[in-house]
Amino acid sequence: MTLNAEPFGVYVHWPFCAAKCPYCDFNSHVRHSPLDQAVFGEAYAREIARMASLSPGREVTSIFFGGGTPSLMEVATVGKILDEISNNWAVASDCEITLEANPTSVEAERFRGYRSAGVNRLSMGVQSLDDAELKRLGRLHSAEEAIGAIHLARETFRRLSFDLIYSRPGQHAANWEAELNAALDLAADHLSLYQLTIEEGTPFFDLQEKGRLVIPDQDRAAELYELTLDITAARGLPAYEISNHAAPGAECQHNLVYWRYRDYAGIGPGAHGRLVIDGAKHATSTLKSPEDWWQKAMVDGHGMEAFERLSAEETGDEFLLMGLRLMEGIDPARYERLSGRTLDASRIANLASDGFIETGRSGKLRVTRSGSLLLDAIVADLAA
């Protein structure tokens, strides 16, 4: 069988957490009774086989364990899932295998085991290097634990990324600059730097509604974003996507699968996927409840609740939304192939004259620095 040479990712969602952070709206669940991971592992195996049957002839170029908190997984569970992936797909020899981890001392002790199981890149949810801010964010680790875990991870893994959240309540440019530089002193080759957003249904949303939580306004948030771009570029980790920064060549290959709108299989409770089947892009999603997902996967061989063929217009819209997050931008010709229509030249000209988009020498269309602050509006304008 000739393998499809395009990048192909496998996303594995582990939905369990030790505690739910007050800003988090991800599909994550706290279970106070011990979890039988071997029982859940069998359901993952069945869903992997099902997804592989929908995407034959693919070579896996990246695997990403997200959550939830994947570093609550036993090493044997990670190893079993990786074995099942390699049993059902071809896996590239240089496949990037990332696992998200929290930097508590208990989880950090597992790093060497994950490395032996096949994980070659770690992504750590540090979120802040300030103890008071960590407490406010509901994190269970201290800054000292985070720094110790970063050092251990750098000894264990060739590649490492960690996350920070900024635009927090009361945050100003001076204290963010100091914290960001401290993070860059610790960083390896990649950082993910996210502005705090308040999502409906979270405890932070309720506090904001009651006036007990006030985050920086739009102007201050923009100032912090601009500062972030300047500092990371000067320190050798420029932005390659709105919230992600890397040394050249160290970009997260799995996330590039998303942003470049390639195919990926979503495995586990609440996972989403995008697969081309019979020439059309399909969206998959699985049941969010871990127990409901497990039961369906054990009975039906998968936990999918939706399997939808996307229209050409929907495909084009998703391509714009994802691709314009990247500093490299998008190929208009690929948009035309996916959507069946061309981008409106007059809209492009108007956005370019306003300084929001530009065309690079390669012909790719990309947002400018000022345009990245208005990305959703720009995408809506181009897709109209």
C-alpha positions as CSV (number, residue, x, y, z in Angstrom):
1,M,0.0,0.0,0.0
2,T,1.3,3.4,-0.9
3,L,1.1,5.7,2.1
4,N,-0.4,9.2,1.9
5,A,2.6,11.5,2.4
6,E,0.7,14.4,3.9
7,P,1.1,15.0,7.7
8,F,-1.4,13.1,9.7
9,G,-2.0,13.5,13.5
10,V,-3.6,11.4,16.2
11,Y,-5.0,13.3,19.2
12,V,-5.6,11.3,22.4
13,H,-7.8,13.0,25.0
14,W,-7.4,12.0,28.6
15,P,-10.3,13.8,30.4
16,F,-9.4,13.3,34.0
17,C,-7.9,16.0,36.3
18,A,-7.0,16.2,40.0
19,A,-8.9,19.5,40.2
20,K,-10.9,21.7,37.8
21,C,-9.2,25.1,37.2
22,P,-11.7,28.0,37.5
23,Y,-10.9,29.3,34.0
24,C,-11.1,26.0,32.2
25,D,-13.9,25.0,29.8
26,F,-12.2,22.0,28.4
27,N,-13.7,18.5,28.7
28,S,-12.1,17.6,32.0
29,H,-13.5,15.7,34.9
30,V,-12.5,15.1,38.5
31,R,-13.0,11.5,39.9
32,H,-12.4,11.0,43.6
33,S,-12.4,7.2,43.3
34,P,-9.4,5.4,41.8
35,L,-9.7,4.9,38.0
36,D,-9.2,1.4,36.5
37,Q,-6.9,2.6,33.7
38,A,-6.6,-0.9,32.2
39,V,-10.4,-1.0,31.6
40,F,-10.3,2.5,30.0
41,G,-7.3,1.5,27.9
42,E,-9.3,-1.3,26.2
43,A,-11.9,1.3,25.1
44,Y,-9.1,3.5,23.7
45,A,-7.8,0.5,21.8
46,R,-11.2,-0.2,20.2
47,E,-11.7,3.4,19.1
48,I,-8.1,3.6,17.7
49,A,-8.9,0.6,15.5
50,R,-12.2,2.2,14.4
51,M,-10.5,5.5,13.5
52,A,-7.8,3.7,11.6
53,S,-10.4,1.9,9.5
54,L,-11.7,5.3,8.4
55,S,-8.3,6.5,7.5
56,P,-6.4,3.7,5.8
57,G,-3.0,4.3,4.1
58,R,-2.0,7.1,6.5
59,E,1.3,7.5,8.2
60,V,1.1,9.1,11.6
61,T,3.5,12.0,11.9
62,S,2.4,13.3,15.2
63,I,0.7,12.1,18.4
64,F,-0.6,14.4,21.1
65,F,-1.9,13.4,24.5
66,G,-4.1,16.2,25.7
67,G,-6.6,16.7,28.4
68,G,-7.6,16.9,31.2
69,T,-4.3,15.9,32.7
70,P,-2.5,13.2,30.7
71,S,0.3,13.1,33.2
72,L,-2.2,11.4,35.5
73,M,-1.9,8.4,33.1
74,E,0.1,5.4,34.2
75,V,3.1,4.8,32.1
76,A,1.6,1.4,31.1
77,T,-1.5,3.2,29.8
78,V,0.5,5.5,27.6
79,G,2.5,2.6,26.4
80,K,-0.6,0.6,25.5
81,I,-2.1,3.5,23.5
82,L,1.1,4.1,21.6
83,D,1.3,0.3,20.8
84,E,-2.3,0.3,19.6
85,I,-1.6,3.3,17.3
86,S,1.4,1.6,15.8
87,N,-0.5,-1.6,15.4
88,N,-3.2,0.1,13.4
89,W,-1.3,2.8,11.4
90,A,2.2,3.2,10.0
91,V,4.1,5.5,12.3
92,A,6.8,7.7,10.9
93,S,10.3,7.1,12.3
94,D,10.5,10.8,13.3
95,C,7.0,11.0,14.7
96,E,6.5,13.8,17.3
97,I,4.9,12.3,20.4
98,T,3.8,15.0,22.9
99,L,2.2,14.6,26.3
100,E,0.7,17.4,28.4
101,A,1.8,17.4,32.0
102,N,1.3,19.3,35.2
103,P,4.4,20.1,37.1
104,T,3.6,18.6,40.5
105,S,6.3,16.5,42.1
106,V,4.3,13.3,41.8
107,E,3.7,13.6,38.1
108,A,7.3,14.8,37.4
109,E,8.5,11.4,38.7
110,R,6.8,9.8,35.8
111,F,8.7,11.7,33.2
112,R,11.4,9.1,32.7
113,G,8.8,6.4,32.3
114,Y,6.9,8.4,29.6
115,R,10.2,8.8,27.8
116,S,10.8,5.1,27.9
117,A,7.3,4.5,26.6
118,G,8.0,6.6,23.5
119,V,7.0,10.1,24.4
120,N,9.6,12.5,23.0
121,R,8.1,15.9,23.7
122,L,6.6,17.3,26.9
123,S,4.1,20.2,27.1
124,M,3.8,21.5,30.7
125,G,0.9,23.5,32.1
126,V,2.9,25.9,34.3
127,Q,0.6,29.0,33.8
128,S,2.5,31.3,36.1
129,L,5.8,31.6,37.9
130,D,4.2,33.5,40.8
131,D,2.7,31.6,43.8
132,A,-0.1,34.1,44.4
133,E,-1.2,33.9,40.8
134,L,-1.0,30.2,40.7
135,K,-3.3,30.1,43.7
136,R,-5.7,32.5,42.0
137,L,-5.7,30.3,38.9
138,G,-6.5,27.2,40.9
139,R,-3.3,25.4,40.2
140,L,-2.1,22.7,42.6
141,H,1.7,23.4,42.1
142,S,4.0,26.1,43.4
143,A,6.4,28.1,41.3
144,E,9.3,26.2,42.9
145,E,7.7,22.9,41.9
146,A,7.2,24.2,38.4
147,I,10.8,25.3,38.0
148,G,12.0,21.9,39.4
149,A,9.8,20.0,37.0
150,I,11.0,22.1,34.0
151,H,14.7,21.3,34.9
152,L,13.8,17.6,35.2
153,A,11.9,17.7,31.9
154,R,14.9,19.3,30.1
155,E,17.1,16.5,31.4
156,T,14.6,13.8,30.2
157,F,13.2,15.1,26.9
158,R,14.9,16.5,23.9
159,R,12.0,18.8,23.3
160,L,10.0,20.8,25.9
161,S,7.3,23.4,25.9
162,F,5.4,25.0,28.7
163,D,2.4,27.3,29.0
164,L,1.8,30.6,30.7
165,I,-1.4,32.6,31.0
166,Y,-1.2,36.4,30.9
167,S,-3.6,39.3,30.8
168,R,-4.5,38.2,34.3
169,P,-6.4,40.4,36.8
170,G,-4.3,43.4,37.8
171,Q,-1.4,42.5,35.5
172,H,0.6,45.3,34.0
173,A,3.4,45.4,31.4
174,A,6.2,45.6,33.9
175,N,5.3,42.5,35.9
176,W,4.5,40.5,32.7
177,E,7.8,41.5,31.2
178,A,9.7,40.3,34.3
179,E,7.7,37.0,34.4
180,L,8.1,36.4,30.7
181,N,11.8,37.0,30.8
182,A,12.1,34.5,33.7
183,A,10.2,32.0,31.6
184,L,12.5,32.5,28.7
185,D,15.5,31.9,30.9
186,L,14.0,28.5,31.7
187,A,12.6,27.7,28.2
188,A,14.0,25.1,25.9
189,D,12.7,25.6,22.3
190,H,9.0,26.4,22.6
191,L,6.5,28.4,24.7
192,S,2.7,28.7,24.6
193,L,1.6,32.1,25.9
194,Y,-2.2,32.5,26.2
195,Q,-4.3,35.5,27.1
196,L,-6.7,34.8,29.8
197,T,-10.2,34.5,28.4
198,I,-13.4,34.2,30.5
199,E,-15.5,31.4,29.2
200,E,-19.2,31.0,30.0
201,G,-19.9,28.1,32.4
202,T,-16.7,28.5,34.3
203,P,-16.3,29.8,37.9
204,F,-14.3,32.8,36.6
205,F,-17.3,33.7,34.4
206,D,-19.6,33.7,37.4
207,L,-17.1,35.9,39.3
208,Q,-16.8,38.3,36.4
209,E,-20.6,38.6,36.2
210,K,-20.7,39.5,39.9
211,G,-18.0,42.1,39.4
212,R,-15.5,40.2,41.6
213,L,-13.1,39.4,38.7
214,V,-11.8,42.2,36.4
215,I,-9.3,41.3,33.7
216,P,-7.3,43.9,31.7
217,D,-9.4,45.8,29.2
218,Q,-8.9,45.4,25.4
219,D,-6.3,48.2,25.1
220,R,-4.2,46.8,28.0
221,A,-4.5,43.2,26.6
222,A,-3.3,44.4,23.2
223,E,-0.4,46.2,24.9
224,L,0.6,42.9,26.7
225,Y,0.2,41.0,23.4
226,E,2.5,43.4,21.6
227,L,5.0,43.2,24.4
228,T,4.9,39.4,24.2
229,L,5.7,39.4,20.5
230,D,8.6,41.9,21.0
231,I,10.3,40.1,23.9
232,T,10.0,36.5,22.5
233,A,11.3,37.6,19.1
234,A,14.3,39.4,20.8
235,R,15.0,36.2,22.8
236,G,15.0,33.8,19.8
237,L,11.5,32.3,20.2
238,P,9.4,34.4,17.8
239,A,5.7,33.8,17.3
240,Y,4.8,31.3,14.6
241,E,1.1,31.3,15.6
242,I,-0.9,33.8,17.6
243,S,-0.2,32.2,21.0
244,N,2.8,29.9,20.2
245,H,6.5,30.8,20.0
246,A,9.4,28.6,19.0
247,A,13.0,28.6,17.9
248,P,13.1,28.2,14.1
249,G,12.5,24.5,13.4
250,A,11.1,23.7,16.8
251,E,7.4,24.4,16.0
252,C,4.9,21.9,17.4
253,Q,4.3,19.6,14.5
254,H,1.1,18.3,15.8
255,N,-0.5,21.8,16.2
256,L,0.7,22.6,12.7
257,V,-1.4,19.7,11.5
258,Y,-4.4,21.6,12.9
259,W,-3.5,25.1,11.7
260,R,-2.4,23.9,8.2
261,Y,-5.8,22.1,8.0
262,R,-4.4,18.6,7.6
263,D,-6.2,15.4,8.8
264,Y,-6.1,14.1,12.3
265,A,-8.0,11.4,14.3
266,G,-9.5,12.3,17.6
267,I,-9.5,9.5,20.2
268,G,-11.1,9.5,23.7
269,P,-13.9,11.3,25.5
270,G,-14.8,14.7,23.9
271,A,-12.1,14.4,21.2
272,H,-12.7,16.0,17.8
273,G,-11.2,14.9,14.5
274,R,-11.0,15.9,10.8
275,L,-10.7,13.1,8.2
276,V,-10.9,13.2,4.4
277,I,-13.1,10.2,3.4
278,D,-14.1,9.7,-0.2
279,G,-12.7,13.0,-1.2
280,A,-14.6,15.1,1.4
281,K,-13.6,16.4,4.8
282,H,-15.5,14.9,7.7
283,A,-15.8,16.2,11.3
284,T,-15.9,13.6,14.1
285,S,-16.6,14.1,17.7
286,T,-17.0,11.7,20.6
287,L,-19.2,11.7,23.7
288,K,-17.9,14.0,26.5
289,S,-18.9,11.9,29.5
290,P,-16.0,9.5,30.1
291,E,-18.3,6.7,31.4
292,D,-20.8,7.1,28.5
293,W,-17.9,7.2,26.0
294,W,-16.4,4.0,27.5
295,Q,-19.7,2.2,27.4
296,K,-20.3,3.1,23.8
297,A,-16.7,2.3,22.7
298,M,-17.0,-1.2,24.4
299,V,-20.3,-1.9,22.6
300,D,-19.9,-0.2,19.3
301,G,-16.1,-0.1,18.9
302,H,-16.1,3.7,19.1
303,G,-17.5,6.5,21.2
304,M,-18.5,8.9,18.4
305,E,-21.6,10.9,18.7
306,A,-21.2,12.9,15.5
307,F,-19.8,12.0,12.0
308,E,-20.5,14.9,9.6
309,R,-19.5,15.5,6.0
310,L,-18.6,19.1,5.8
311,S,-19.7,21.2,2.8
312,A,-17.1,23.0,0.6
313,E,-18.1,26.3,2.2
314,E,-17.6,24.9,5.8
315,T,-14.3,23.4,4.8
316,G,-13.1,26.7,3.3
317,D,-14.2,28.6,6.4
318,E,-12.4,26.3,8.7
319,F,-9.3,26.5,6.6
320,L,-9.3,30.3,6.9
321,L,-10.0,30.3,10.6
322,M,-7.2,27.9,11.3
323,G,-4.6,29.0,8.7
324,L,-4.7,32.7,9.4
325,R,-3.6,32.1,13.0
326,L,-0.2,31.2,11.5
327,M,2.3,33.9,10.8
328,E,3.1,32.1,7.5
329,G,-0.6,32.6,6.5
330,I,-2.6,30.7,3.9
331,D,-2.3,29.8,0.2
332,P,-5.3,31.4,-1.6
333,A,-5.1,28.7,-4.3
334,R,-5.7,26.0,-1.7
335,Y,-8.6,27.9,-0.3
336,E,-10.1,27.8,-3.8
337,R,-9.6,24.1,-4.1
338,L,-11.2,23.4,-0.8
339,S,-14.1,25.8,-0.9
340,G,-14.8,25.9,-4.7
341,R,-14.6,29.7,-4.7
342,T,-12.1,32.5,-4.8
343,L,-11.5,35.1,-2.1
344,D,-13.0,38.5,-2.9
345,A,-10.2,40.7,-4.3
346,S,-11.9,43.9,-3.2
347,R,-12.2,42.7,0.4
348,I,-8.5,41.7,0.4
349,A,-7.6,45.1,-1.0
350,N,-9.6,46.9,1.7
351,L,-8.1,44.9,4.5
352,A,-4.6,45.4,3.1
353,S,-5.1,49.2,2.8
354,D,-6.2,49.2,6.5
355,G,-3.0,47.4,7.3
356,F,-4.6,44.2,8.6
357,I,-3.4,41.7,6.0
358,E,-0.6,41.4,3.5
359,T,0.6,39.1,0.8
360,G,4.1,37.6,1.2
361,R,6.6,37.0,-1.6
362,S,5.5,33.3,-1.7
363,G,1.9,34.5,-2.5
364,K,0.5,33.5,0.9
365,L,-2.0,35.8,2.5
366,R,-1.3,36.5,6.2
367,V,-2.6,38.8,8.9
368,T,-0.3,41.6,10.1
369,R,0.5,42.3,13.7
370,S,-2.3,44.7,14.0
371,G,-4.6,42.4,12.1
372,S,-3.9,39.5,14.5
373,L,-5.8,41.5,17.2
374,L,-8.9,41.4,15.0
375,L,-8.5,37.9,13.6
376,D,-12.1,36.8,14.0
377,A,-13.5,39.9,12.2
378,I,-11.0,39.5,9.4
379,V,-11.9,35.8,8.9
380,A,-15.6,36.7,8.9
381,D,-15.0,39.5,6.3
382,L,-13.0,37.2,4.0
383,A,-15.5,34.3,4.3
384,A,-18.5,36.5,3.6
